Amino acid sequence: MTTSTISLRDIRSFHVSGRTVKLSGQPTQTVKVSPDSAPRTVDLNGHYVTGQLYAQHFMLETPQTDIPVLFWHGGAMTGVTWETTPDGRPGWSQLFLRQGHDVVISDAVERGRSSWSPYPQIYDSAPLFRTAEDAWYLFRMGTAEGFSENPVLRSPFPGQRFPTGQFDQLCAQFVPRWTTNAVASVAAYAELVSQFDKVIIVAHSQGGWFAQSVAARMSDRIAAVVMLEPAGAPEMTPEQMAASARVPHLYVWGDNCDDHPAWKPYKQDALAHSEQLQSLGGVADHMDLPKLGITGNSHMPMMDDNSDDIAGMVQDWLHTALTLRNED
């Protein structure tokens, strides 16, 4: 049931997972921590909390289901992915709230409000940062040659549905990312899922890899997994595949994947994974938008100009998948 007003009974924020690490042998520093203050000594030796995940839980006054939707973002991004589109339209978190779902938006380990840890003392490497050029091509706004520092001179793909006039607003969301925290991230996401009896996971890009991993570990708690262009698929044991096959999976794909040097292998890995799920009797559907006659979508379908329509298609799939599962 769609509503024009979102009535909440509560909003809570919390952290899950993480561990405490003690550092010693670090040099003390004398720093001016505020512009107009006297310098003071800062001792970096001591205990640090690391590996935690931040979540914000929006609880409706009258939810239409007791299964919340957990939104997981992609690489170099945070939960803001799901909040408001770069051109100011409602994000998917609002759309799913209006459909009667409680919503949980999270910042993964090492991202945004989950905080960071010292490196190389705790994280074993320096972070990566995403450039606008990288995002333009990787997110399939246009060809690499179509990017320009001057927004007016940029050349997106014909029919591009992402609001490229606000592309720099998308770039403003990027945060540092590390490539060596997958184990901690899976553990934190698993602990987030464990806070609820049953959840739906909607994940984007790298978040889709984590969603597949957690689905194999916690199939009894996951009602369905929706992945917007997952960045490949994790390797699994036969036992993990069998567990994962008990969870309905949906994969959503936009334009220009099949000839992109990064997205072609990612998509092939995801297709192979879904075929294994299907061979085990699982539901693993693909919403390949160009094959459905819906063209122009980028790697960011939750932000493209038809994001409301795609959300509706996902919600329809969820209704069907969960109804069939309940009948089994």
VENCOR-V972142 format. One line per field, one symbol per residue. ss: DSSP state (h for helix, s for strand, l for the rest). psi: psi as a letter, one per 30 degrees, with the letter a starting at -180 (. if undefined). burial: + if it has 24 or more other ideal C-beta (glycine too) atoms within 12 Angstrom, else -. A space follows every 50 residues. Layout:
ss: ???
psi: ???
burial: ???
This chain:
ss: lllllllsssssssssssssssslllllsssllllllllssslllsssss sssssssssslllllllsssssllllllhhhhlslllllslhhhhhhhll llsssssllllhhhllllslllsllllslllhhhhhhhlllllhhhllll hhhllllllllllhhhhhhhhlllllsllllhhhhhhhhhhhhlllllss sssslhhhhhhhhhhhhlhhhssssssslllllllllhhhhhhhlllsss ssslllllllllhhhhhhhhhhhhhhhhhllllssssshhhhllllllll llllllhhhhhhhhhhhhhhhhhhhhhl
psi: jklfkjjkflkkklklallkkkklgkklkjljfkeglkklkjjgkakkkl glkkkkjjkleikflgjlkkkklakglaffegdklfgglklfeeeeefgg klkjklklkgkbfflllkkgedkglllkkkleeeeeeeghealeffkkej efgkjlkkgkfkiffgefeefffkllklgggeeeeeeeeeeeeffleklk kjlkcefeeeeeeeeffhfffjelkkkjikiaklklleeeeeeeffkkkk kkkalgefgkfefeeeeeeeeeeeeeeefggljilkijeefggjlfkafi ffflfgeeeeeeeeeeeeeeeeeeeff.
burial: -----+--------++++-----------------------------+-+ ++++++++++--+-+-++++++++++++++++++++---+++++++++++ ++++++++++++-+++++---++---+--+-+--++++++++----+--- ---+-++--+++++-++++++-++++++--++-++++++++++-++-+++ +++++++++++++++++++-++++++++++++++-+---++-++++++++ +++++++--+-++--++-+++-++-++--+-++++++++----+-+++++ +++++++++++-+++-+++-++------
